Amino acid sequence: MALNDSGVSPLKHFVLAKKKITEIFDQLLCYVTEGAAFVGETYKNPALENIATEEQLCTMEGFKTKLAVIGEVLSRRQMKVAFFGRTSNGKSTVINAMLWDKVLPSGIGHTTNCFLSVEGTDGDKAYLMTEGSEEKKNLKTVNQLAHALHMDANLDAGCLVQVFWPKGKCALLRDDLVLVDSPGTDVTTELDSWIDKFCLDADVFVLVANSESTLMNTEKHFFHKVNEKLSKPNIFILNNRWDASASEPEYMDEVRKQHMERCLNFLVDELNLMEASEAENHIFFVSAKEALNARMNRAQGMPEYGGALAEGFQARLQEFQKFEKTFEECISQSAVKTKFEQHTIRAKQITECVKNIVDEINVSAATKRVYSMEEREDHIDRLSFVRNQLNILTDVIKKRITELTKEVENKVSSAMSDEICRLSLLVDEFCSDFHPAPSVLKIYKNELNQHIDEGMGRNLADRCSSAVNFSLQKAQQDMIENLLPLLPSGIQNQLHILVPYRKFDLSYDLNCDKLCADFQEDIEFRFSLGWSALVSRFLGHKGAHRALLGFSDKIPQSIPCTPSTTSLPALSQQNVSQEEVMVSLVTGLASVTSRTSMGVVIVGGLVWRTVGWKMIALSLGLYGLLYFYERLTWTTKAMERTFKKQFVNYATDKLQMIVSFTSANCSHQVQQEMASTFARLCQQVDITQKNLQEEIEMLTKKIEHLDNVQKGAKQLRSKASLLEGELDIFTKEYLLQHSQLRL
């Protein structure tokens, strides 16, 4: 282990610098966390709109994340050196030589089957810990370590075993340096996972090559991947087993030159890590095994040069010592700068940026306070105006809705009455197959009802809909124009979207099929001079119907023997109408003539003697001819005309009953449409009032919080100035002093 002029390891400078910068970054992280909470609270507070922006909040959160990552890196109290190379190139032997003891198993073949990290422990006993386990396994000898590694079946090339070696036995480990041994780069293809898991935090890489061969593509490929993920890593190349060149001293210089050229080409041209002059100080030709044996002999009090040694041993040992010295100088001189200078610059940038953000918030808060006071007064005046105008307009619009609905009711009632008067024309227009059969007649009725529904609905729409729509649209437009000034300009421009125009069609819904469901047609043949027709002429249709159905059955058929004068009061007491008396008399007469043939003979004789038989025969002949004529002309068309006439009379009575209902229904539809439009407009006005009220409350809270925001911003700015002072002190003590020492 190399020491400086004062007898202190160069690594101590790095340890002290790391401790100091870690403390500063801890303070900076706390400061940025406090600042992010301040900006987040200001941004998310609805009363402090536009005081802090989302961009500022994202910037602060980003700083917090970056500082947490940097702090995690800086919190490591160790420098990490990773050794890579192909199997049996002597990686473990190089580490043992640097540690002056056989700490790791080494030898010919694949001895390191996983990653091994060696670091110091304050105790006096060595132990190891495997990945995923907290168990500390004691170690006394290298053989125990090798046995433990080979016996653990769960260990693969991607696992890490930590070896803790007492610091008292190795000076190099006293300054918290970690050396990582690796399996051969030729034993796996999972190089990316190796790099992500073990190399991202490495400070120095040592490529242990075999000087008996050239650099292989597997080794180059691995470090190309390292160079892609890390910015200009520190790489040393050890051409190990250089003692083999002693057997052919005449070719030693030429072979060394070839290795040097290949290594320089790899570091300078392929990886583009450094200049050629600097790269020469990163390439060494050593024999780790010789160096380890010499140091172990010295530790045991034996001569370093004991045993059979190849020619040039002293030069190779000095080369190894030169490597160690350069290695420690690289860590002590470059690590502080490369590890901390950029972090220090970044910390100053973050502090300056945070200071600017809190200054912007402070200025914005001061400006917003004045604007907020004025804006709140404007909102209060606007809210009062909207409320007063809405109350006035509500009464006016209600009155207008009442007038319009009454107008529509009268218009529909008049139009429907006219259409009922023209119902016969509408029925005559109907054409369909007619037949007295019940199944056909049922279909005919349904189609006729549908025809009347459509025809009357169409006629009513032609007479009423245009005028009603015009009046309705005009009323709606007046309503919108009256309420428009109460809405904000943005809502006014979007009112056609928020309250879209809807086409309005009156629905008359006559439902003739249900209205005329109980209609019963009478299309049986009726002779115009028949008994029932004659009775109908005298008594009317209803009276004749009752007479022919035997209404007289309710009146005694036999003539009482008591004088007729005594029976009259009885009739008046029973409230018998004149019509009922006529029906009973005719019915009685019919029953008498049907029961006695004597009456027929007597009447026939009287007629015979009065007019003569010729007149009787002529009358009977004419009566028969008239009957046959009417019977022959009673066709389907005649039945249809009779059916339509009966239907018109029946439907007219039914439709007259629903005129007031239909007109009221239409006026109700108009009322609903007007009320719906007004409700949608009022909803927008209510939203406007609610928004105004919420904005007034937000502004009140905003004004209350603005002073606190300004105070918080000033406090954060003061803390930023203190942190800048700490960073300046660190720069002078470690970074500038380091630069002066290098000069």
Solvent accessible surface area in square Angstrom, and as a share of the most:
residue,aa,sasa,rsa
1,M,63,0.28
2,A,30,0.23
3,L,109,0.54
4,N,69,0.35
5,D,160,0.83
6,S,87,0.56
7,G,44,0.43
8,V,69,0.40
9,S,8,0.05
10,P,20,0.13
11,L,3,0.02
12,K,84,0.36
13,H,49,0.22
14,F,3,0.01
15,V,42,0.24
16,L,103,0.51
17,A,0,0.00
18,K,4,0.02
19,K,101,0.43
20,K,58,0.24
21,I,0,0.00
22,T,8,0.05
23,E,77,0.34
24,I,3,0.01
25,F,3,0.01
26,D,74,0.38
27,Q,90,0.40
28,L,1,0.00
29,L,49,0.24
30,C,91,0.54
31,Y,8,0.03
32,V,0,0.00
33,T,57,0.33
34,E,77,0.34
35,G,0,0.00
36,A,2,0.01
37,A,64,0.50
38,F,31,0.13
39,V,0,0.00
40,G,7,0.07
41,E,125,0.56
42,T,3,0.02
43,Y,80,0.30
44,K,147,0.62
45,N,30,0.15
46,P,82,0.51
47,A,0,0.00
48,L,5,0.03
49,E,97,0.43
50,N,97,0.50
51,I,4,0.02
52,A,2,0.01
53,T,62,0.36
54,E,102,0.46
55,E,137,0.61
56,Q,21,0.09
57,L,20,0.10
58,C,78,0.47
59,T,41,0.24
60,M,0,0.00
61,E,70,0.31
62,G,27,0.26
63,F,15,0.06
64,K,61,0.26
65,T,86,0.50
66,K,95,0.40
67,L,1,0.01
68,A,47,0.37
69,V,84,0.48
70,I,22,0.11
71,G,13,0.13
72,E,126,0.57
73,V,50,0.29
74,L,1,0.01
75,S,58,0.38
76,R,56,0.20
77,R,120,0.44
78,Q,55,0.24
79,M,6,0.03
80,K,30,0.13
81,V,0,0.00
82,A,1,0.01
83,F,0,0.00
84,F,0,0.00
85,G,0,0.00
86,R,45,0.16
87,T,35,0.20
88,S,33,0.22
89,N,2,0.01
90,G,14,0.13
91,K,13,0.05
92,S,8,0.05
93,T,18,0.11
94,V,0,0.00
95,I,0,0.00
96,N,0,0.00
97,A,0,0.00
98,M,6,0.02
99,L,1,0.00
100,W,85,0.30
101,D,46,0.24
102,K,93,0.39
103,V,2,0.01
104,L,1,0.01
105,P,9,0.06
106,S,51,0.33
107,G,45,0.43
108,I,170,0.86
109,G,31,0.30
110,H,84,0.37
111,T,36,0.21
112,T,10,0.06
113,N,33,0.17
114,C,0,0.00
115,F,0,0.00
116,L,0,0.00
117,S,6,0.04
118,V,0,0.00
119,E,18,0.08
120,G,14,0.14
121,T,19,0.11
122,D,130,0.67
123,G,41,0.39
124,D,114,0.59
125,K,143,0.61
126,A,5,0.04
127,Y,35,0.13
128,L,2,0.01
129,M,28,0.12
130,T,18,0.10
131,E,83,0.37
132,G,88,0.84
133,S,40,0.26
134,E,152,0.68
135,E,106,0.47
136,K,125,0.53
137,K,67,0.28
138,N,110,0.57
139,L,12,0.06
140,K,166,0.70
141,T,72,0.42
142,V,32,0.18
143,N,120,0.62
144,Q,80,0.35
145,L,2,0.01
146,A,24,0.18
147,H,113,0.50
148,A,28,0.22
149,L,3,0.01
150,H,111,0.49
151,M,132,0.59
152,D,32,0.17
153,A,102,0.79
154,N,133,0.68
155,L,22,0.11
156,D,83,0.43
157,A,26,0.20
158,G,22,0.21
159,C,23,0.14
160,L,44,0.22
161,V,0,0.00
162,Q,61,0.27
163,V,0,0.00
164,F,27,0.11
165,W,19,0.07
166,P,3,0.02
167,K,45,0.19
168,G,64,0.62
169,K,121,0.51
170,C,6,0.04
171,A,36,0.28
172,L,9,0.05
173,L,0,0.00
174,R,123,0.45
175,D,7,0.04
176,D,38,0.20
177,L,1,0.00
178,V,11,0.06
179,L,0,0.00
180,V,3,0.01
181,D,0,0.00
182,S,0,0.00
183,P,1,0.00
184,G,1,0.01
185,T,4,0.02
186,D,69,0.36
187,V,62,0.36
188,T,30,0.18
189,T,132,0.77
190,E,108,0.49
191,L,11,0.06
192,D,65,0.34
193,S,56,0.36
194,W,3,0.01
195,I,0,0.00
196,D,74,0.38
197,K,103,0.43
198,F,6,0.02
199,C,0,0.00
200,L,88,0.44
201,D,49,0.25
202,A,13,0.10
203,D,13,0.07
204,V,2,0.01
205,F,1,0.00
206,V,0,0.00
207,L,1,0.01
208,V,0,0.00
209,A,3,0.02
210,N,23,0.12
211,S,9,0.06
212,E,112,0.50
213,S,42,0.27
214,T,51,0.30
215,L,16,0.08
216,M,75,0.34
217,N,122,0.63
218,T,55,0.32
219,E,1,0.00
220,K,44,0.18
221,H,93,0.41
222,F,0,0.00
223,F,0,0.00
224,H,61,0.27
225,K,43,0.18
226,V,0,0.00
227,N,42,0.21
228,E,140,0.63
229,K,88,0.37
230,L,33,0.16
231,S,110,0.71
232,K,125,0.53
233,P,12,0.08
234,N,37,0.19
235,I,0,0.00
236,F,0,0.00
237,I,0,0.00
238,L,0,0.00
239,N,2,0.01
240,N,5,0.03
241,R,76,0.28
242,W,12,0.04
243,D,43,0.22
244,A,42,0.32
245,S,17,0.11
246,A,15,0.11
247,S,93,0.60
248,E,94,0.42
249,P,74,0.46
250,E,123,0.55
251,Y,115,0.44
252,M,50,0.22
253,D,112,0.58
254,E,97,0.44
255,V,48,0.28
256,R,81,0.30
257,K,130,0.55
258,Q,74,0.33
259,H,13,0.06
260,M,41,0.18
261,E,93,0.42
262,R,105,0.38
263,C,1,0.01
264,L,32,0.16
265,N,63,0.32
266,F,0,0.00
267,L,0,0.00
268,V,33,0.19
269,D,100,0.52
270,E,63,0.28
271,L,4,0.02
272,N,105,0.54
273,L,16,0.08
274,M,26,0.12
275,E,127,0.57
276,A,48,0.37
277,S,83,0.54
278,E,89,0.40
279,A,0,0.00
280,E,89,0.40
281,N,80,0.41
282,H,13,0.06
283,I,5,0.02
284,F,3,0.01
285,F,1,0.01
286,V,0,0.00
287,S,4,0.02
288,A,0,0.00
289,K,139,0.59
290,E,16,0.07
291,A,1,0.01
292,L,5,0.02
293,N,61,0.31
294,A,2,0.01
295,R,10,0.04
296,M,40,0.18
297,N,28,0.15
298,R,139,0.51
299,A,77,0.59
300,Q,119,0.53
301,G,70,0.68
302,M,101,0.45
303,P,95,0.60
304,E,41,0.18
305,Y,114,0.43
306,G,31,0.29
307,G,71,0.68
308,A,112,0.87
309,L,66,0.33
310,A,40,0.31
311,E,130,0.58
312,G,35,0.34
313,F,11,0.05
314,Q,76,0.34
315,A,65,0.50
316,R,10,0.04
317,L,6,0.03
318,Q,99,0.44
319,E,30,0.13
320,F,0,0.00
321,Q,82,0.36
322,K,111,0.47
323,F,0,0.00
324,E,16,0.07
325,K,113,0.48
326,T,28,0.16
327,F,1,0.00
328,E,2,0.01
329,E,59,0.26
330,C,16,0.10
331,I,1,0.00
332,S,10,0.06
333,Q,76,0.34
334,S,29,0.18
335,A,5,0.04
336,V,0,0.00
337,K,67,0.28
338,T,80,0.46
339,K,40,0.17
340,F,0,0.00
341,E,42,0.19
342,Q,114,0.51
343,H,42,0.19
344,T,2,0.01
345,I,75,0.38
346,R,73,0.27
347,A,0,0.00
348,K,65,0.27
349,Q,91,0.40
350,I,0,0.00
351,T,0,0.00
352,E,76,0.34
353,C,42,0.25
354,V,0,0.00
355,K,23,0.10
356,N,68,0.35
357,I,11,0.06
358,V,1,0.00
359,D,39,0.20
360,E,95,0.43
361,I,0,0.00
362,N,34,0.18
363,V,101,0.58
364,S,29,0.19
365,A,0,0.00
366,A,47,0.36
367,T,60,0.35
368,K,52,0.22
369,R,95,0.35
370,V,88,0.51
371,Y,124,0.47
372,S,2,0.01
373,M,74,0.33
374,E,106,0.47
375,E,78,0.35
376,R,52,0.19
377,E,89,0.40
378,D,91,0.47
379,H,30,0.13
380,I,77,0.39
381,D,96,0.50
382,R,74,0.27
383,L,11,0.05
384,S,57,0.36
385,F,90,0.37
386,V,0,0.00
387,R,117,0.43
388,N,88,0.45
389,Q,58,0.26
390,L,24,0.12
391,N,99,0.51
392,I,101,0.51
393,L,20,0.10
394,T,30,0.18
395,D,98,0.51
396,V,80,0.46
397,I,6,0.03
398,K,120,0.51
399,K,137,0.58
400,R,80,0.29
401,I,17,0.08
402,T,88,0.51
403,E,89,0.40
404,L,0,0.00
405,T,18,0.11
406,K,131,0.56
407,E,76,0.34
408,V,2,0.01
409,E,63,0.28
410,N,94,0.48
411,K,68,0.29
412,V,0,0.00
413,S,34,0.22
414,S,65,0.42
415,A,4,0.03
416,M,0,0.00
417,S,39,0.25
418,D,58,0.30
419,E,8,0.03
420,I,4,0.02
421,C,104,0.62
422,R,112,0.41
423,L,1,0.00
424,S,48,0.31
425,L,98,0.49
426,L,12,0.06
427,V,0,0.00
428,D,90,0.46
429,E,112,0.50
430,F,15,0.06
431,C,115,0.69
432,S,39,0.25
433,D,124,0.64
434,F,19,0.08
435,H,95,0.42
436,P,51,0.32
437,A,31,0.24
438,P,113,0.71
439,S,80,0.51
440,V,51,0.29
441,L,11,0.06
442,K,134,0.57
443,I,103,0.52
444,Y,1,0.01
445,K,45,0.19
446,N,81,0.42
447,E,68,0.30
448,L,0,0.00
449,N,9,0.05
450,Q,107,0.47
451,H,40,0.18
452,I,0,0.00
453,D,41,0.21
454,E,94,0.42
455,G,0,0.00
456,M,0,0.00
457,G,18,0.17
458,R,130,0.47
459,N,36,0.18
460,L,0,0.00
461,A,33,0.25
462,D,105,0.54
463,R,110,0.40
464,C,1,0.00
465,S,20,0.13
466,S,84,0.54
467,A,42,0.33
468,V,2,0.01
469,N,33,0.17
470,F,142,0.59
471,S,20,0.13
472,L,2,0.01
473,Q,80,0.36
474,K,109,0.46
475,A,3,0.02
476,Q,20,0.09
477,Q,91,0.41
478,D,56,0.29
479,M,4,0.02
480,I,40,0.20
481,E,95,0.43
482,N,62,0.32
483,L,0,0.00
484,L,55,0.28
485,P,72,0.45
486,L,2,0.01
487,L,2,0.01
488,P,56,0.35
489,S,82,0.53
490,G,42,0.40
491,I,46,0.23
492,Q,61,0.27
493,N,110,0.56
494,Q,94,0.42
495,L,12,0.06
496,H,125,0.56
497,I,115,0.58
498,L,68,0.34
499,V,12,0.07
500,P,62,0.39
501,Y,145,0.55
502,R,113,0.41
503,K,161,0.68
504,F,25,0.11
505,D,89,0.46
506,L,16,0.08
507,S,47,0.30
508,Y,14,0.05
509,D,89,0.46
510,L,10,0.05
511,N,74,0.38
512,C,1,0.00
513,D,73,0.38
514,K,158,0.67
515,L,38,0.19
516,C,8,0.05
517,A,78,0.60
518,D,90,0.47
519,F,10,0.04
520,Q,146,0.65
521,E,43,0.19
522,D,58,0.30
523,I,19,0.09
524,E,115,0.51
525,F,34,0.14
526,R,132,0.48
527,F,19,0.08
528,S,37,0.24
529,L,57,0.28
530,G,14,0.14
531,W,140,0.49
532,S,37,0.24
533,A,19,0.15
534,L,67,0.33
535,V,10,0.05
536,S,37,0.24
537,R,154,0.56
538,F,172,0.72
539,L,29,0.14
540,G,31,0.30
541,H,141,0.63
542,K,145,0.62
543,G,2,0.02
544,A,2,0.02
545,H,99,0.44
546,R,81,0.30
547,A,11,0.08
548,L,82,0.41
549,L,128,0.64
550,G,22,0.22
551,F,39,0.16
552,S,5,0.03
553,D,113,0.59
554,K,166,0.70
555,I,58,0.29
556,P,112,0.70
557,Q,85,0.38
558,S,87,0.56
559,I,155,0.79
560,P,85,0.53
561,C,141,0.84
562,T,84,0.49
563,P,86,0.54
564,S,82,0.53
565,T,96,0.56
566,T,81,0.47
567,S,37,0.24
568,L,110,0.55
569,P,68,0.43
570,A,45,0.35
571,L,72,0.36
572,S,76,0.49
573,Q,144,0.64
574,Q,129,0.57
575,N,132,0.68
576,V,43,0.25
577,S,54,0.35
578,Q,148,0.66
579,E,75,0.34
580,E,46,0.21
581,V,48,0.27
582,M,86,0.38
583,V,4,0.02
584,S,24,0.15
585,L,113,0.56
586,V,39,0.22
587,T,23,0.14
588,G,22,0.21
589,L,111,0.55
590,A,35,0.27
591,S,26,0.17
592,V,69,0.40
593,T,66,0.39
594,S,90,0.58
595,R,160,0.58
596,T,49,0.28
597,S,86,0.55
598,M,125,0.56
599,G,24,0.23
600,V,91,0.52
601,V,103,0.59
602,I,94,0.48
603,V,91,0.52
604,G,37,0.36
605,G,33,0.31
606,L,114,0.56
607,V,64,0.37
608,W,141,0.49
609,R,208,0.76
610,T,110,0.64
611,V,72,0.42
612,G,25,0.24
613,W,135,0.48
614,K,142,0.60
615,M,100,0.45
616,I,45,0.23
617,A,54,0.42
618,L,104,0.52
619,S,56,0.36
620,L,120,0.60
621,G,36,0.35
622,L,106,0.53
623,Y,97,0.37
624,G,23,0.23
625,L,123,0.61
626,L,66,0.33
627,Y,84,0.32
628,F,128,0.53
629,Y,141,0.54
630,E,35,0.16
631,R,121,0.44
632,L,142,0.71
633,T,65,0.38
634,W,62,0.22
635,T,70,0.40
636,T,55,0.32
637,K,135,0.57
638,A,12,0.09
639,M,33,0.15
640,E,19,0.09
641,R,154,0.56
642,T,38,0.22
643,F,0,0.00
644,K,25,0.10
645,K,140,0.59
646,Q,50,0.22
647,F,2,0.01
648,V,24,0.14
649,N,87,0.45
650,Y,53,0.20
651,A,1,0.00
652,T,36,0.21
653,D,92,0.48
654,K,46,0.19
655,L,0,0.00
656,Q,89,0.40
657,M,137,0.61
658,I,28,0.14
659,V,15,0.09
660,S,79,0.51
661,F,140,0.58
662,T,3,0.02
663,S,2,0.01
664,A,43,0.34
665,N,42,0.22
666,C,0,0.00
667,S,10,0.07
668,H,94,0.42
669,Q,34,0.15
670,V,0,0.00
671,Q,80,0.36
672,Q,98,0.43
673,E,21,0.09
674,M,1,0.00
675,A,43,0.33
676,S,37,0.24
677,T,5,0.03
678,F,24,0.10
679,A,60,0.46
680,R,48,0.18
681,L,0,0.00
682,C,22,0.13
683,Q,102,0.46
684,Q,20,0.09
685,V,0,0.00
686,D,72,0.38
687,I,71,0.36
688,T,7,0.04
689,Q,28,0.12
690,K,129,0.55
691,N,65,0.33
692,L,16,0.08
693,Q,66,0.29
694,E,75,0.34
695,E,66,0.30
696,I,20,0.10
697,E,87,0.39
698,M,61,0.27
699,L,13,0.07
700,T,44,0.25
701,K,106,0.45
702,K,14,0.06
703,I,19,0.10
704,E,110,0.49
705,H,60,0.27
706,L,0,0.00
707,D,66,0.34
708,N,90,0.46
709,V,8,0.05
710,Q,37,0.17
711,K,127,0.54
712,G,17,0.16
713,A,1,0.01
714,K,119,0.51
715,Q,116,0.52
716,L,5,0.03
717,R,101,0.37
718,S,67,0.43
719,K,82,0.35
720,A,0,0.00
721,S,53,0.34
722,L,132,0.66
723,L,13,0.06
724,E,39,0.18
725,G,31,0.30
726,E,55,0.25
727,L,1,0.00
728,D,61,0.32
729,I,86,0.43
730,F,0,0.00
731,T,24,0.14
732,K,136,0.58
733,E,84,0.38
734,Y,31,0.12
735,L,13,0.07
736,L,90,0.45
737,Q,84,0.37
738,H,6,0.03
739,S,44,0.28
740,Q,128,0.57
741,L,130,0.65
742,R,144,0.53
743,L,188,0.93
